Amino acid sequence: MMLVLLIAIPVVGGLGAWAAARWGPDGSRWVSLAAIAANLLLSLALWAELLQESSSGQWLAEFSIPWVPQFGIGFHLALDGLSLLLVVLTQLLGCVAIVADWHEAPERPAFFHLNLLLTLAGVTGALLAIDLFLFYFFWELMLVPAFLLFLWGGPRRLQAGVKFILFTQAGGLLMLLALLGLYLIHGQAAGTYTFEYTALLGTNVNPTLALWLMLGLFAGFAVKLPAFPVHSWLPDAYTESPTAGAIVLAGIMTKTAGYGLLRFVVPLFPAAALSFAPVAMGLAVIGILYGAWLAFGQTDIRRLVACSSISHMGFVLLGVFAWNEVALTGVVVQMLAHGLVIAALFALVAFLERRTGTREIARLGGLWSTAPGLGAVALFFALALLGLPGLASFLGEFLILAGAFSKSPLLAALAASGLVFSVIYALWLVQRTFQGPNRAGWRLADLAGHEAALAAALVVFTLWLGLFPQPVIDTARQALRNLQGYAAGAAIAPQPTAGTLARFIATGFGDQSGRPRSEASPGPSQIGGHATGCWQPNLRSSRAPALARRRQGELL
């Protein structure tokens, strides 16, 4: 029942914030903050309680009732370590978004907070839903209120909002087609039509069709991640949305895409994911480098931060398709770290714009002398963004690179060069904004009380994740091993080369050798578990769920 409350509280809180408008604009803000703070405390209590039980099963908590049983649709929510961490992040950054936007959205604040909390409810539902129809319901539910948040955005908010909704709806349509295809194939084979996640795992699908279904799911998640080349909605959306909208989009909603890649794409279609892994890892590296290159060319601080997000989320895609325990652990840490850092940076840009009336880097400079607290916090999160050891992003990116190196040293080296570029643009941003002469004669107020408290909390969380990550790693470990168990027996990507990628595309999505899919070795059961470069889940782990153990026994 607690899982239902995690979704219901933001919905009720949003309606309460709408009704609280009669008490003035601050009434809506306080009701929203109270609702999300309550959800944060509830998720932390779940974390503390469930981890004490040291469960080695598939789920830490579960809630299931029939919804539309004649079509195999159930209201099935489940929580494991992976979803737990992202639920906690969602509630935490929801509080950050409300506080950072406290003095913005002066018109219709009740409607603003209603949409903000409905977006958070949709995100939470997507992270908890295990029935695939229910997951898709929440996936689409979060998009409409997120789009409406653009009403409080910048001068080009309409164009940015339309681009956002067109891209995400197109990806969502491809995802829906893929889910329906898997639903029908499983129903015809098993005689029972269901959207239940655990039932659909291991469905025997024609290799060519499996590849197309996997690509449909991948496209839906890649748009929201976003991955190159479906990233072009991001700079405008992050720049033109209100501060709370940017924090929710960049810090929270993009993580649902990384979660979807981990939870659904590879476990449901392991052999197809194997075939696509060289291309996915190549796209990840292109995104890392291209995002960094875009950041170099920006003159608007907020747009620079937005472009940096393309680069850093590319590491998530790289780690997912490296698919070993080191890389997957790095993916989880990187998603949490990126959420904290990007939320802090968007909040700081809002604080700065509120004082100066501009985000143009050329008009700023010398601000450290007049607002040293703001400058110190900005420097801290610039260092966190570039991956300074001891801060949150370093560990995630290091683990992803270490895991990817064992699969492709070339791609890992190219991805690492993106970190070099991030050092340059992050420190350049701080130097141009806060150092040097104060030519414009700025006289700014330093951080206010609520701004300083918000910045201090994010600093503490970023340091904690960077210096003491073991609780996070322990929380996610069993969930990641379970996911690896679902994909057991499918070979991981061999070392991708430019020739591999070219042959893959030229042969109409063939296997890594360039053979068409009809000639390729298609399924997990036909790929030897001891072949060179295989996925290496812990096949004999006694902690794997029963389904994974059964499938592993068939393979061995």
Secondary structure, DSSP 8 states (H G I E B T S, - for coil): -HHHHHHHHHHHHHHHHHHGGGG-HHHHHHHHHHHHHHHHHHHHHHHHHHHHTT--SS-SEEEEEEEEGGGTEEEEEEE-HHHHHHHHHHHHHHHHHHHHTTTS--SSHHHHHHHHHHHHHHHHHHHHB-BHHHHHHHHHHTHHHHHHGGGGS-TTHHHHHHHHHHHHHHHHHHHHHHHHHHHHHHHHHHS----BHHHHTT----HHHHHHHHHHHHHHHHHHTT-TTS-TTHHHHHHHS-HHHHHIIIIIIHHHHHHHIIIIIHHHSHHHHHHHHHHHHHHHHHHHHHHHHHHHT--BHHHHHHHHHHHHHHHHHHHHHH-SHHHHHHHHHHHHHHHHHHHHHHHHHHHHHHHHS--BGGG---GGGT-HHHHHHHHHHHHHHHT-TTSHHHHHHHHHHHHHHTT-HHHHHHHHHHHHHHHHHHHHHHHHHHSS--TT--------HHHHHHHHHHHHHHHHHHH--HHHHHHHHHHHHHHHHHTTT-B------HHHHHHHHHTTS--TTS--GGGS--SGGGS-TTSTTB----TT-TTS-HHHHHHHHHH-
